[in-house]
């Protein structure tokens, strides 16, 4: 027997699916137009900017960007060629690689962040009150727990 979504689930699912499809394009368009970065480029630089010494192992950076090492490596090469990050062997474990934000990368994050934050505020949070934000955080946390479950459903 096939199990279907009930009417409330169907309505919520359609809204979530629309957000999942449309939001990345909105964020990517603003970043490309204003900063010549993709959303994933910016996310990579932003995660490094928040790390101690602006550096992370590539495996940690992949986790923080919800990416595969292969995709991250490709993006890191592009960002390295633009002078925004550098990769080097990890001093404590030569089998792993660190990524570190360069001064130019730090300046790029600082210049890019205000426009990105304004877009997120306008697109996601402008119509939400504090209770909505708390509910969004709660619901997304539950969805992420399911996505992170081992093994996934």
N, C-alpha and C positions, 0 to 999 in steps of 0.2 A: 504494500500500500504506500502510495506517495504521500509525504507530509508536505503541506503548503504553509506559507506564511499567513497568519491571520491578518485582518484588515489593518490593524494598528501597526503590526510589524511591517507589512507591505508599504504603508505610507512612510514610516521611519526609514526603511531600507532604501526607498527611492530617493529620499532626500539625502541620505548618506552617500549613495552612489553618485548622485549629481555633484555633491561637494568633492568627492574623491576624484571625479573626472575634471571638474572645472577649476578648482583652487590651484592645482599645480601650474596650470597654464597662466593664470593671473599672476602668480608669484614669479614665474619664469619670465613672462613678458616684461614686467616692471624691472627686474634685475638686468635683463639683457639690454633694454632700452637705456636705463640710467647708468649701468656699471659695466656693461659688456661681460657679464658673468651669467652662467646658468644658475638655477636655484641650487642644484647639487654642488656646483663650484663654491657658491657662497656658503652653503651649509658646511662644507669641508673646511673652509677658511674660518668660519665662525666657531666650529668645534675646537680647532687648534687655538683660536684666540682665547678661549675659556680655560684651556689646560695650563697646568703649571709650566713655566718657561715656554709657553706656546708650543709645546711638543707632545706628541703621543706616538706610541707604537702603531704601526699601520693596522694591526689587528684591532687595537682599541678604537682607532679612528673609524674603521669599518663598522664596528658595533655602534658607535655613537651616531653614525650617519645612516644606519640601517642598510648597509651596502655589502656587496661581496668584495673580497679583496681584489678580484679581477677588475671590477668596475672602478673601485677606488684607485687602483694602480694607474689605470688609464687617465683618470681625472687628475691624479697627482702629477703625472708626467706633463700634462697640459699646463697645470698651475706652476710647476717647476720651470717649464720653458718660459713662462711669463714673469718669472722672478718672484712669485708669491710664496713659495715654500721650497724647502730643500729636504732631500732624503739622505740619510746616512745610517751606517750600521749602528745598532743599539750597543752602547758601551758595555752593558751588563750581559748581553747575549748576542754575539756576532751573527747568529742565525736569523735574527729579526731586524727589521728596518724601522727607524724612527722617521716621522715627518715633523718638520718644524717650520713654523711661520717665519718668514723673513721680515725685515723692517718694511719692505714694500708691501708684503702681504698684510701686515698689521695696519699700515696706512690705508690699504684697500678696504679692509673690514671696517675701519673707522669711517671712511668716506661713504661706504655702501649701507651701513646699518640704519641710518636715519630714514632713508627712503623705503627700505625693506620693512622696518617697523611700522612706518606710516601706512604702508599697504596692508599689512597684517591687521593693524588696528581698524582701518577703514573696512576691510573686507570681512573680517571674522568677528571682531569685538564691538564694533560701533553700535550694533543694535542689541547687545547683551547687557544685562545688569549683573551685579555681583553674584546673585544666586544662579543666574544662567551660566556664568563662567565656572562657578563651583560645580554645577551639574555637568557641564561639558567635560571638565577635568575628571570628574568621577566616572562618567560613562566611557570616555576614551581610555582611562586607566584599566577599566574592566575589559574592553576590547583588546587592548595591548596585552593583558595577561593571557587571554585566550590565544592571541597570535604567537606569544612567546612560549606557550606550553610545549612541553617535550613529552611525547611526540605531538605534533600539531593534529588538530581534528581533521 
